[in-house]
Each structure stands twice: as C-alpha cells, then as structure tokens.
C-alpha cells in the first residue's frame, strides 16, 4: 500500500512538472503594437517612400517601372527584351533598389 502511494505521489509530481514546463513554453510573448506593425504611418514619421510596391493587375504603377519576379529573382527594366510580356510580382522605382533586395538584372 505504501509503495503504491509513493508511486502515485511521484507520478503526480512528474505530471505537475510537465504541465508547468509546457505552460511556460507555449505562453505567447509580448505583442508589438507599434503603428508600423499595422502599416499605419504617423505624420511625423519622416519615412522614405517604399522601395517596391505591389503591381496593379499585370502592370506596374507610375513611378515604379522596374518589374521583378520573386521566384526567379530577376528584374526587367523598360526597353528590355521581355519587359512587355513580364507579369510583375514586385515593382521597383529603380534597378538599384531591385539589386539591393537581391534581384539580378535580366540578361536579355
């Protein structure tokens, strides 16, 4: 009887330790609730314009003529061989901005 009681007590201690470890492990960390988290700019933020924007359908908006493809990591500039038939996934203002993000210029 005493042996069974000791085993139950040991089992209860181990279970309590596992529950305590798991609850500490799965507790979420503090949330970052700064305005930039939600894409909101404050008037005094002094932020520079974004390096790239999302395309408008199958074309880049005015001011962002460089078309970039995320899968191939290649960008196309106006006047390039495949520029007109490229469907962009990102649109950059300059070729330098695309290169800074790790894209390479199309060879043709």
Protein Blocks (a to p, Z undefined) as FASTA:
>chain_A
ZZmmmmmmmmmmmmmmmmmmmmmmmpccdddfbfklnopacfklopacdfbdcdehjacc
ehiabccdfklopacdehiaklmmpccfbdcfbfklmmmnopacdfZZ
